[in-house]
Amino acid sequence: MIRALLIDDENLALRHLENLLWQLPDIESIESYTDPVQAITIASEYNPNVIFLDIAMPGLNGMQAAEMLQQACPEANVVFVTAYDAYAIEAFELNALDYVLKPVQKSRLEKTIQRLADRLSLHSQQEQQEAGAEERIFCCFHSLRLISAAQDPSARSEIPLRWRTSKAQELFAYLLHNRNRFVSKDALLQQFWPEYDFKKASTHLYTTIYHVRQCLKQARIQAEIINKPGNEGYVLQLGNIAVDVDVLENGILSAPEIKDQNAADHQGWSDWYTGDYFGEYDYPWAAGEQQRLRALWMNHAIELADFYAARRKYAEALKLFQKIVIINPYSEEGHLGLMKIFSRLGELQAVEDQYNKLSLLFEQDLGINVPAKAASWFKEWRLQNPGWTSSI
């Protein structure tokens, strides 16, 4: 059965829509309001399945009301009601269930209710399928992804996130960056829409927050974007959803010294680093955190690779040192570690090749000499291998 919430500042239009709905099957109850603010206050308690919302209202318009209603009752489907066809595209950009034109026709309303019934049925099936599903983790290294939290990395699967726009993805990434912390509306407007006046920028913000909530809803993500009192900012609360950044950082910072019995744990934490923090997107606001996390991972990875090398686990050490120079091509420790491993494996040409790569990077790209530590080691290595002649 369907619970409907109707909001329209025109009383006659409101009564007309209410009468039409009562003529349709599966309607359990209807609450009608001419004041959107009053409707928002009762929405969470009433918990409607569908909200019929007029777009053009004085004061709080339909787009703003939709953003606030999404927080009050995130499971509700929104149907925009408008006298102007021009609003249709904007309604669907907000990922509304439907839009209907005034004066509302019964035949058109029947199609909307059927669409709602189909969505509610699908929602029920998804809930049954996801009962007992694995926990999830938001990944921020390299790109923004959502994955299942299986202990075995090979068993982790990615859960699609269908962002309506790149701005919606970046706004969510920014809230995720500031998770569990209050982010003011003014800060968001300045960060994402500095070129617009306050009113237009605010409309973009409300619309984008709505997009984000709809994306989370479609992915069955229990995270909440809380609109703080006064509508002056937001807090992203993840509930029991983890973040790869926290898994890696908490693991590394709280871990004991690397030993044979805990090396697998250290490797597991290191493996979470699949690339720079939001590295795929080049978000300017992420640059500081990107550098901090890279340095944290790099120091730990070098320590772990040296541990492997000392125990003659050359394959493991080689893999880590190779990853280090991919993440930071100018890492002296990474290149030096590779040369040492190649030397121990008797791959003399590989030592020479690696040093040549290091020389090109520093001398041609940066215009400086090879770092003293690596240059000194290579010079000593050459002295210890007097019969070696490079094939280059």
C-alpha positions as CSV (number, residue, x, y, z in Angstrom):
1,M,0.0,0.0,0.0
2,I,1.1,3.5,-0.8
3,R,1.4,6.5,1.5
4,A,1.5,9.8,-0.3
5,L,2.5,13.3,0.8
6,L,1.2,16.2,-1.4
7,I,2.7,19.7,-1.3
8,D,1.3,22.6,-3.4
9,D,0.7,26.2,-2.4
10,E,-2.5,26.2,-4.6
11,N,-5.2,24.7,-2.5
12,L,-7.5,23.9,-5.5
13,A,-4.7,22.1,-7.3
14,L,-3.9,20.2,-4.1
15,R,-7.5,19.0,-3.7
16,H,-7.8,18.0,-7.3
17,L,-4.7,15.8,-7.1
18,E,-5.9,14.3,-3.8
19,N,-9.2,13.4,-5.3
20,L,-7.6,11.7,-8.3
21,L,-5.3,9.7,-6.1
22,W,-8.1,8.4,-3.9
23,Q,-9.7,6.9,-7.1
24,L,-6.6,4.7,-7.7
25,P,-5.9,1.3,-6.1
26,D,-3.2,0.7,-3.5
27,I,-3.5,4.2,-1.9
28,E,-3.3,3.7,1.8
29,S,-3.2,7.3,3.1
30,I,-2.7,10.9,1.9
31,E,-1.3,13.9,3.7
32,S,-1.7,17.3,2.0
33,Y,0.0,20.6,2.7
34,T,0.1,24.1,1.2
35,D,3.1,25.0,3.3
36,P,6.2,23.1,2.4
37,V,8.0,23.9,5.7
38,Q,5.1,22.3,7.6
39,A,5.2,19.3,5.4
40,I,8.9,18.8,6.0
41,T,8.4,18.8,9.7
42,I,6.0,15.8,9.6
43,A,7.7,14.0,6.7
44,S,10.0,11.7,8.7
45,E,7.2,10.6,11.1
46,Y,4.7,10.1,8.3
47,N,7.4,8.2,6.2
48,P,5.7,8.5,2.8
49,N,6.4,6.2,-0.2
50,V,5.9,9.1,-2.6
51,I,5.9,12.9,-2.4
52,F,4.0,14.9,-5.0
53,L,5.8,18.3,-5.0
54,D,4.9,21.5,-6.8
55,I,8.1,23.1,-8.2
56,A,7.0,26.7,-8.4
57,M,6.1,27.8,-4.8
58,P,6.9,31.1,-3.1
59,G,9.5,31.2,-0.4
60,L,10.8,27.6,-0.4
61,N,10.6,26.3,-3.9
62,G,10.2,22.7,-5.0
63,M,13.9,22.1,-5.7
64,Q,14.9,23.3,-2.2
65,A,12.1,21.4,-0.5
66,A,13.1,18.2,-2.4
67,E,16.6,18.5,-1.0
68,M,15.3,18.9,2.6
69,L,12.7,16.1,2.2
70,Q,15.3,13.8,1.0
71,Q,17.0,14.1,4.3
72,A,13.8,13.7,6.3
73,C,12.6,10.6,4.4
74,P,15.4,9.3,2.2
75,E,13.4,6.3,1.0
76,A,10.6,8.4,-0.4
77,N,10.2,8.8,-4.2
78,V,9.6,12.3,-5.5
79,V,7.2,13.3,-8.3
80,F,7.4,16.9,-9.4
81,V,4.2,18.7,-10.3
82,T,4.5,21.7,-12.6
83,A,2.5,23.9,-15.0
84,Y,5.5,24.3,-17.2
85,D,7.1,21.7,-19.4
86,A,10.4,23.5,-19.2
87,Y,10.8,22.0,-15.7
88,A,10.7,18.5,-16.9
89,I,14.4,18.2,-17.8
90,E,15.4,19.7,-14.4
91,A,13.1,17.3,-12.6
92,F,14.7,14.3,-14.3
93,E,18.2,15.7,-13.6
94,L,17.2,15.4,-10.0
95,N,16.5,11.8,-10.6
96,A,12.8,12.1,-9.6
97,L,10.5,9.2,-10.1
98,D,8.4,11.2,-12.5
99,Y,7.0,14.6,-13.3
100,V,3.3,15.5,-14.2
101,L,2.0,18.6,-15.8
102,K,-0.9,20.6,-14.4
103,P,-3.8,20.2,-14.7
104,V,-3.1,16.6,-13.6
105,Q,-5.0,13.9,-15.6
106,K,-6.1,10.6,-14.1
107,S,-4.6,8.6,-17.0
108,R,-1.2,10.2,-16.5
109,L,-1.4,9.7,-12.8
110,E,-2.1,6.0,-13.2
111,K,1.2,5.6,-15.1
112,T,3.1,7.4,-12.3
113,I,1.5,5.1,-9.6
114,Q,2.3,2.0,-11.7
115,R,5.9,3.2,-12.0
116,L,6.0,3.7,-8.3
117,A,4.6,0.2,-7.6
118,D,7.3,-1.3,-9.9
119,R,10.0,0.5,-8.0
120,L,8.7,-0.5,-4.6
121,S,8.6,-4.1,-5.7
122,L,12.1,-4.0,-6.9
123,H,13.2,-2.2,-3.7
124,S,11.7,-5.1,-1.7
125,Q,13.5,-7.7,-3.7
126,Q,16.8,-5.9,-3.3
127,E,16.4,-5.7,0.4
128,Q,15.8,-9.4,0.6
129,Q,18.9,-10.1,-1.6
130,E,21.1,-7.8,0.5
131,A,20.1,-9.2,3.8
132,G,23.3,-10.5,5.3
133,A,25.4,-9.0,2.6
134,E,29.1,-8.2,3.2
135,E,30.1,-4.9,4.7
136,R,31.3,-2.2,2.3
137,I,34.3,0.1,2.1
138,F,34.7,3.4,0.3
139,C,38.0,3.6,-1.6
140,C,39.7,6.9,-2.1
141,F,43.1,5.8,-3.3
142,H,43.5,6.4,-7.0
143,S,39.7,6.7,-7.7
144,L,36.4,6.9,-5.8
145,R,35.0,3.4,-5.5
146,L,32.7,1.3,-3.3
147,I,33.7,-2.3,-2.7
148,S,32.6,-5.3,-0.7
149,A,34.8,-5.8,2.4
150,A,35.9,-9.4,1.9
151,Q,39.1,-10.3,3.8
152,D,40.5,-11.9,0.7
153,P,41.4,-9.1,-1.8
154,S,40.6,-11.3,-4.8
155,A,37.0,-11.8,-3.5
156,R,36.3,-8.1,-3.2
157,S,33.8,-6.8,-5.8
158,E,33.0,-3.3,-6.9
159,I,29.6,-1.9,-6.3
160,P,28.6,0.6,-9.1
161,L,28.1,4.2,-8.2
162,R,26.1,6.0,-10.8
163,W,26.8,9.7,-10.4
164,R,24.5,12.0,-12.2
165,T,27.3,14.6,-12.8
166,S,31.0,14.9,-12.2
167,K,30.1,17.8,-9.8
168,A,28.0,15.4,-7.7
169,Q,30.9,12.9,-7.5
170,E,33.3,15.6,-6.5
171,L,30.9,17.1,-3.9
172,F,30.5,13.6,-2.3
173,A,34.3,13.1,-2.4
174,Y,34.7,16.4,-0.6
175,L,32.2,15.4,2.1
176,L,33.9,12.0,2.3
177,H,37.2,13.9,2.7
178,N,35.6,15.8,5.7
179,R,33.6,12.8,6.9
180,N,31.9,13.2,10.3
181,R,32.9,16.9,10.3
182,F,30.6,19.8,9.8
183,V,31.1,21.5,6.4
184,S,29.4,24.9,6.1
185,K,27.2,25.9,3.2
186,D,29.3,29.0,2.6
187,A,32.5,26.8,2.3
188,L,30.7,24.5,-0.2
189,L,29.5,27.5,-2.3
190,Q,33.0,29.0,-2.4
191,Q,34.6,25.7,-3.2
192,F,32.3,24.6,-6.0
193,W,30.4,27.6,-7.4
194,P,32.5,30.7,-6.7
195,E,31.5,32.2,-10.1
196,Y,27.8,32.4,-9.2
197,D,25.8,34.8,-7.0
198,F,24.6,33.4,-3.7
199,K,21.0,32.5,-4.9
200,K,22.1,30.7,-8.0
201,A,25.0,28.9,-6.2
202,S,22.6,27.8,-3.5
203,T,20.2,26.3,-6.0
204,H,23.2,24.4,-7.6
205,L,24.1,23.1,-4.1
206,Y,20.6,21.9,-3.2
207,T,20.3,20.2,-6.6
208,T,23.7,18.5,-6.3
209,I,23.1,17.3,-2.7
210,Y,19.9,15.8,-4.0
211,H,21.8,14.0,-6.8
212,V,24.3,12.6,-4.2
213,R,21.6,11.3,-1.9
214,Q,19.8,9.7,-4.9
215,C,23.1,8.0,-5.9
216,L,23.6,6.6,-2.4
217,K,20.0,5.5,-2.2
218,Q,20.2,3.6,-5.5
219,A,23.4,1.9,-4.4
220,R,21.7,0.9,-1.1
221,I,24.3,2.8,0.9
222,Q,23.3,3.5,4.5
223,A,25.5,6.7,4.7
224,E,23.6,9.9,5.6
225,I,24.2,13.5,4.6
226,I,22.8,15.4,7.6
227,N,21.6,18.9,7.0
228,K,22.5,20.8,10.2
229,P,19.9,23.0,11.9
230,G,19.3,26.3,10.1
231,N,20.2,24.6,6.7
232,E,23.7,26.2,6.9
233,G,25.8,23.1,6.3
234,Y,26.2,19.4,6.1
235,V,27.8,16.4,7.9
236,L,28.4,13.1,6.1
237,Q,27.9,10.2,8.5
238,L,29.0,6.8,7.2
239,G,27.6,4.5,9.9
240,N,29.4,1.2,9.7
241,I,30.9,1.8,6.2
242,A,34.7,1.9,6.4
243,V,37.1,4.0,4.3
244,D,40.3,2.6,2.8
245,V,42.3,5.6,4.0
246,D,41.4,4.8,7.7
247,V,42.1,1.1,7.3
248,L,45.6,1.8,6.0
249,E,46.4,4.7,8.3
250,N,45.1,3.1,11.5
251,G,46.8,-0.2,10.6
252,I,50.2,1.4,9.9
253,L,50.2,3.8,12.9
254,S,49.0,1.3,15.4
255,A,51.0,-1.7,14.2
256,P,54.0,-3.2,16.1
257,E,57.4,-3.6,14.5
258,I,57.4,-5.7,11.3
259,K,58.3,-9.3,12.2
260,D,57.8,-12.7,10.5
261,Q,54.6,-13.3,12.4
262,N,52.9,-10.0,11.4
263,A,54.4,-9.3,8.0
264,A,51.2,-10.5,6.3
265,D,49.2,-7.9,8.2
266,H,51.6,-5.2,7.2
267,Q,51.4,-6.3,3.6
268,G,47.6,-6.2,3.8
269,W,47.6,-2.6,5.0
270,S,50.1,-1.6,2.3
271,D,48.0,-3.2,-0.4
272,W,45.2,-0.7,0.2
273,Y,47.3,2.0,-1.4
274,T,46.5,1.6,-5.1
275,G,47.4,5.1,-6.1
276,D,47.4,8.6,-4.9
277,Y,44.5,9.9,-2.9
278,F,41.8,10.8,-5.4
279,G,44.7,10.8,-7.9
280,E,42.5,10.2,-10.9
281,Y,40.7,13.4,-10.6
282,D,43.2,16.1,-9.7
283,Y,41.0,17.7,-7.1
284,P,42.9,20.8,-5.8
285,W,41.4,20.5,-2.3
286,A,42.8,17.0,-2.0
287,A,46.5,17.9,-2.7
288,G,47.6,18.3,0.9
289,E,46.1,15.0,2.1
290,Q,47.4,13.3,-1.1
291,Q,51.0,14.3,-0.1
292,R,50.6,13.3,3.5
293,L,49.2,9.8,2.7
294,R,51.7,9.2,0.0
295,A,54.6,9.9,2.5
296,L,52.9,7.7,5.1
297,W,52.6,4.8,2.7
298,M,56.0,5.3,1.1
299,N,57.9,5.2,4.4
300,H,56.0,2.0,5.5
301,A,56.5,0.4,2.0
302,I,60.2,1.0,2.0
303,E,60.5,-0.4,5.6
304,L,58.5,-3.5,4.5
305,A,60.5,-4.0,1.3
306,D,63.7,-3.8,3.3
307,F,62.3,-6.4,5.7
308,Y,61.6,-8.8,2.8
309,A,65.0,-8.2,1.3
310,A,66.8,-8.9,4.6
311,R,65.0,-12.3,4.7
312,R,65.8,-13.0,1.1
313,K,62.2,-12.8,0.0
314,Y,63.3,-11.1,-3.1
315,A,60.1,-11.5,-5.1
316,E,58.1,-9.7,-2.4
317,A,60.7,-7.0,-2.1
318,L,61.0,-6.5,-5.8
319,K,57.2,-6.1,-6.2
320,L,57.1,-3.4,-3.5
321,F,60.1,-1.4,-4.7
322,Q,58.6,-1.5,-8.2
323,K,55.3,-0.1,-6.9
324,I,57.2,2.6,-5.0
325,V,58.9,3.9,-8.1
326,I,55.6,3.9,-10.0
327,I,54.0,6.0,-7.2
328,N,57.0,8.2,-6.9
329,P,59.4,8.0,-9.9
330,Y,61.9,10.2,-8.0
331,S,62.2,8.0,-5.0
332,E,65.9,7.4,-4.4
333,E,65.1,4.6,-1.9
334,G,62.9,2.9,-4.4
335,H,65.5,2.8,-7.3
336,L,68.3,1.9,-4.9
337,G,66.2,-0.9,-3.5
338,L,65.6,-2.3,-7.0
339,M,69.3,-2.1,-7.9
340,K,70.2,-4.0,-4.7
341,I,67.7,-6.7,-5.4
342,F,68.8,-7.1,-9.0
343,S,72.4,-7.3,-7.8
344,R,71.6,-10.1,-5.3
345,L,69.7,-12.0,-8.0
346,G,72.8,-11.7,-10.4
347,E,70.8,-9.6,-12.9
348,L,73.7,-7.2,-13.7
349,Q,72.1,-5.7,-16.8
350,A,69.0,-4.8,-14.8
351,V,71.2,-3.0,-12.2
352,E,72.7,-0.9,-15.0
353,D,69.3,-0.3,-16.6
354,Q,67.8,0.9,-13.3
355,Y,70.7,3.3,-12.7
356,N,70.3,4.7,-16.2
357,K,66.6,5.3,-15.5
358,L,67.5,7.1,-12.3
359,S,70.1,9.2,-14.1
360,L,67.6,10.3,-16.8
361,L,65.0,11.2,-14.3
362,F,67.2,13.4,-12.2
363,E,69.6,14.8,-14.8
364,Q,67.2,15.4,-17.7
365,D,63.9,16.0,-15.9
366,L,65.2,17.8,-12.9
367,G,68.5,19.1,-14.1
368,I,70.4,17.8,-11.0
369,N,72.8,15.0,-10.2
370,V,71.8,11.6,-9.1
371,P,71.4,11.6,-5.3
372,A,74.6,10.9,-3.5
373,K,73.5,7.7,-1.8
374,A,72.5,6.0,-5.0
375,A,75.5,7.3,-7.0
376,S,77.9,6.1,-4.3
377,W,76.3,2.6,-4.1
378,F,76.4,2.3,-7.9
379,K,80.1,3.4,-8.1
380,E,81.0,0.8,-5.4
381,W,79.0,-1.9,-7.3
382,R,80.9,-1.2,-10.5
383,L,84.2,-1.6,-8.6
384,Q,83.0,-4.9,-7.2
385,N,82.1,-6.1,-10.7
386,P,85.2,-5.2,-12.8
387,G,84.5,-7.7,-15.5
388,W,81.0,-6.5,-16.2
389,T,80.4,-4.8,-19.5
390,S,77.0,-3.3,-20.2
391,S,75.3,-4.4,-23.4
392,I,74.2,-0.9,-24.0
